[in-house]
Every structure is written in C-alpha cells, then in structure tokens.
C-alpha cells in the first residue's frame, strides 16, 4: 500500500483541488514529520490516479494547473486502503537499526560520538514535537493530527531512552 496514494486521495475527500492545494493540505497535517512522501511525487500520483480512474480532471487551466476530484472509484479505493492501514501491522524501517546491525565494525569512540550526537538531536525533536502539539490545529489541521505528532514523539522518546542506556553500556565495553 502506498502512503502517497492514501494521502492524496484523503486530501481530496473534501473537494477538488490542484497539486499545490493537495501539497498545502498535507503540509498543514504535518506529514513531513511522520512520512517520507516527497512533495514532487504528489503531482505524479495525481496524474497516475487520474489515468486509473480514481480521480477526474475537473479543470485544466493555464500553465498546467490541473484541478482533480475524487471519483466514486477513488472514494472506494481510499476507504479500502484506509481500512487496510488500520488493520495491517508493518515494521517501521529505520536506517538507524540497519546501522546498529554493524556497530561492531566501528571503533568505540566513533559509536559514542555518533550516539551522543543522535541523543542531542533526539532531545531536540522530542522537545519540538511537544511544542508543536496544538500548533497544527491552530493552522487548520483536524484535532486528530495531534495524535500523529504524539505517536511520533513517543517513538522518538523510545529511541532516546535506548540511546541514553546504550552509551554507558558502550563505555563499560558491554556493547558491541
């Protein structure tokens, strides 16, 4: 299932809009903090889903500005994908965990330097996510968007907790 597809279809639920409008709607929801959707892929996705009959072009303006609307098939596909996402458990792919697999290939000081830098970044992100609570809603996002931020903050906090425990273990030569 493509996160990009479900986000684009979901953004169009409330009415037709062009690619820029879809992008702005998704930005208000804060997707840049919890997805890896490239904004350029939105335009490609809109065109592809129009070709598939999930969207229809309702206006083709000057300069390539195209306005899209959901079709009945698009609404059905959105609903199917949404339910699937709620029921399907998938692992979160994190390059950091890939790097951890080979931590024994680094020098102790390299690992400690990297983890201390990571710890600093994680603290900043956890703090920032805490401050962002409510900001998105004030800018037009639905209230439940805060739940995504809360979940993201909890996942970052879990990683921070691990890093804070790992550093003393590495210093004591218990890891790797």
N, C-alpha and C positions, 0 to 999 in steps of 0.2 A: 504494500500500500504506500502510496506517495503522500508524504506530508504536504508537499506543494499543492497537489490536486485538491486535497480536502480543505486546505486553507483558502485557495482561490474560490472553490465552489461555495464555501461557507461565507466568504466575504460578499458574494453576490446574492446571498439569500434575501437581503432587504431591498434589492432593486438593482437595475442596470448601472454599470459604471465602466469607465475605461481602465486601462492598465495602471495608470498613475493613481486613480482612485482606489483600486484594489491594493496597491502598494501602501498608500496612506492609511487605509483601514487597518492593514496588518501591522504597520508601524505603531499605530495607536494601541494595538493589543500587545505590543512589546515582543513580537516574535523574534527579534534579533537576539534576545537573551535566552531563548529556550528552543530554537530551531537552527538548522543550518541552511535554511532556504535562501538562495541567492536571489536578490530582487530582479535580476535580469531574467531569471527563469520564469518569472510571472508572465512576462509577455509571450514567451514561447509556449507556456502552459495554456494561456488563454486561446492562442491560435490553434493549438493541437486539440483542445477540448471542443472548440467550435467545429473543427473537422470531424470530430467523433459524434457530434450531435448533442453534446452535453450543454453547450452554450449556443446562442444565436447572436449574430451581429445585428444590433438594432439601429446602429448609426455608424456610418463611415465618413468621418469628417476630413477636413484639410490637414495635410501634414501627417497623415497616417493615424490620426486619432480615431480609434475604433472603440465603440461602446458595446459591451456584451451584456446579455441577460441569460439567466438560467432557463433551460428548457425543462419540461417535465422529466425527461430522462436524466438531466443534470441533477434535479432535486432528488430523484430516486438514488442516483449514484452517490450523492453526498450522504444521504441517510444510511445507505448500506455501508459506506466507508466509515462513517461516524460510529455506528454500532460495532463494527469490526474493531475499531481502535479502542473502544471501551472494554471489549471482551478479550482482546489478544494481548498477551504479555510477551514483550520482546526485550532482549537485553539492550542496555544502553551501551553503545560503542564509544569508548573513551580512549583516545590515543595514549593518555597517561597510563592506563592499565597495560597497554601494549609495551610501553617503555619500562614499566615495573617488571615485566617478564624477563628483561635483560639487565636488571640493575646490577647483577653480579659481573657485568662487563665494564662497569665504571669504577673509577677509584673512589674510595670512601669520601674524600674531600669534594669530589665532583657531585656526588649524590647529596651530601649535606648542603652544599652551596645551592644546588637546584631545589632541594626541598625547602630551604629557608626562603628562597625567592618565591616559590609556589605558596608557602604559608602566608607570606606578605600579601600576595595577590588574592588569595582566598579570603583573608580577613577583610580586604578592601571590598571584594564582591559581596560577601555576606552582609557587611555593613551597608553597602549601597542598595542591595535588594531590600533591606529593612526600611530604608528611607523612601524607596520607590512605592511602597505599599500605599495605595490611595492616589498617587500622582497620576497614574494612567487613567483611573476612573474620572478624575477631575478634568482630563482632556478628552473625554468622550468614550472611553472603553467601558464595556459592561463590568459590573462589580465582580463577576466571577473571574475576570482576568487577573485579579489579585491572587487568586488561588494558584495560577501558573507561577507567578512570582514567588509565592510561598513555597511551592514544591521545589522550584529551582534553588531557592535559598537553603532549604533543608538538605538537598543533595550536595550543595557546596559546603555546608556546615559539616556533613558527614565526612567529606573528603578532608576538610580542615582538621577535624578530630583525629582522623587516621594519621595525617602528616605530623601533628603535634605529638602523637605517641610513637611514631616511627623514628623521629630524629634521635631521641635518647637511646633507642634500641640500636641504631646505626653507630652512634657514638660509643656505645658499650660493646661493639662488634658482635651483636646478636643478629644483625641483618647486614648484608645479604647472606 
